[in-house]
Structures are given as structure tokens and as C-alpha cells.
Amino acid sequence: MHDGGRVLSDPTAQTPFKTSGPYGWVRHPIYSGWFLFVFALPTMTMTQFIFAVTSSAYLLMAIPLEERSLRHSSAGAYDRYMQQVRWKLLPHVF
């Protein structure tokens, strides 16, 4: 659609969810990378540990909310993606 020379996206158009690469292993590979990033330190201070635990807890609480939003806004595309990619963060575990 066009509006005064600007191209507007079609809200009914569906973009398929990627199932290749890391997105084919887990549904939230960026979050998986975050866990690895904050916990894979050779030495960790108590402040770093508290930050890692707090930020990880936030992400674990955010995943169900994000997935609920995606399920409601994708007209079934995210449901199909969930069937194809079973694991949320760690393949064959969670």
C-alpha cells in the first residue's frame, strides 16, 4: 500500500518464521546466547553473578509473554513454528 509516497506494510501479510540455523534448533537463540554470555566467565564476582541471575530470570519470565504475543499476532504462523521447533532455549532440554 502507498500513502503519499510512503510504502506501508500490509498488516495481513505473513512473514514465515525462520527454521534454519540457530532458529531451527531453539525458538529463542538470542536468549540462549545471552545465558552463555553472562554465565560463561572464567571468574565471576558476586555483582556479576547477581546481574546474570537477575537478567536470566527476567528472560525466563519474558519468554511466555513474548510467545503469547507472537501466537496472537501471527495468525497461526507461530503455532506452526512451535510445532517445527520444539525447544525454547536448549535443544533436547528446554
C-alpha positions as CSV (number, residue, x, y, z in Angstrom):
1,M,0.0,0.0,0.0
2,H,1.1,3.6,-0.6
3,D,0.3,6.7,1.4
4,G,1.6,9.9,0.0
5,G,4.8,8.3,-1.5
6,R,5.4,6.1,1.6
7,V,5.2,2.4,1.4
8,L,3.1,0.9,4.2
9,S,3.3,-2.7,5.2
10,D,0.3,-4.9,4.8
11,P,-0.9,-6.0,8.3
12,T,-2.4,-9.2,6.8
13,A,0.8,-10.3,5.1
14,Q,2.5,-13.1,7.0
15,T,6.3,-13.5,7.2
16,P,7.2,-17.1,7.8
17,F,9.4,-17.8,10.9
18,K,12.9,-19.0,10.2
19,T,13.6,-22.6,10.8
20,S,17.2,-22.7,9.6
21,G,20.4,-22.2,11.5
22,P,20.0,-21.4,15.2
23,Y,16.3,-20.7,14.8
24,G,15.9,-24.3,13.7
25,W,17.4,-25.6,17.0
26,V,15.7,-23.4,19.5
27,R,12.9,-20.7,19.3
28,H,14.9,-18.1,21.2
29,P,18.6,-18.4,20.2
30,I,19.4,-14.8,21.1
31,Y,18.3,-15.6,24.7
32,S,20.3,-18.8,24.7
33,G,23.3,-16.7,23.6
34,W,22.6,-14.3,26.5
35,F,22.7,-17.1,29.0
36,L,26.0,-18.3,27.6
37,F,27.4,-14.7,27.6
38,V,26.5,-13.9,31.2
39,F,27.4,-17.3,32.8
40,A,30.5,-18.3,30.7
41,L,33.1,-16.3,32.6
42,P,36.3,-17.8,34.0
43,T,35.8,-15.8,37.2
44,M,32.7,-14.1,38.4
45,T,32.2,-11.5,41.1
46,M,29.1,-11.5,43.2
47,T,27.9,-8.4,41.4
48,Q,28.3,-10.2,38.0
49,F,26.6,-13.3,39.4
50,I,23.6,-11.3,40.7
51,F,23.4,-9.5,37.3
52,A,23.5,-12.8,35.4
53,V,20.8,-14.4,37.6
54,T,18.5,-11.3,37.6
55,S,18.8,-10.8,33.8
56,S,18.3,-14.5,33.2
57,A,15.2,-14.6,35.4
58,Y,13.8,-11.7,33.5
59,L,14.2,-13.5,30.2
60,L,12.7,-16.7,31.6
61,M,9.6,-14.7,32.7
62,A,9.5,-12.8,29.3
63,I,9.5,-15.9,27.1
64,P,5.9,-17.0,27.8
65,L,4.7,-13.4,27.4
66,E,6.6,-13.0,24.1
67,E,5.3,-16.3,22.8
68,R,1.7,-15.5,23.7
69,S,2.0,-12.2,21.9
70,L,3.5,-13.9,18.8
71,R,0.8,-16.5,18.8
72,H,-1.9,-13.9,18.9
73,S,-0.4,-11.7,16.2
74,S,0.8,-14.2,13.7
75,A,-2.5,-15.9,12.6
76,G,-1.2,-19.4,13.3
77,A,2.3,-19.0,11.9
78,Y,4.0,-19.0,15.3
79,D,1.9,-22.1,16.3
80,R,3.3,-23.9,13.2
81,Y,6.8,-22.7,14.1
82,M,6.4,-24.0,17.7
83,Q,5.5,-27.4,16.2
84,Q,8.6,-27.4,14.0
85,V,11.0,-26.1,16.6
86,R,10.1,-27.7,19.9
87,W,12.8,-26.4,22.2
88,K,12.8,-22.8,23.7
89,L,16.4,-22.3,24.8
90,L,18.4,-25.5,24.9
91,P,18.0,-28.3,22.4
92,H,16.6,-31.6,23.9
93,V,16.3,-30.0,27.3
94,F,14.1,-26.9,27.4
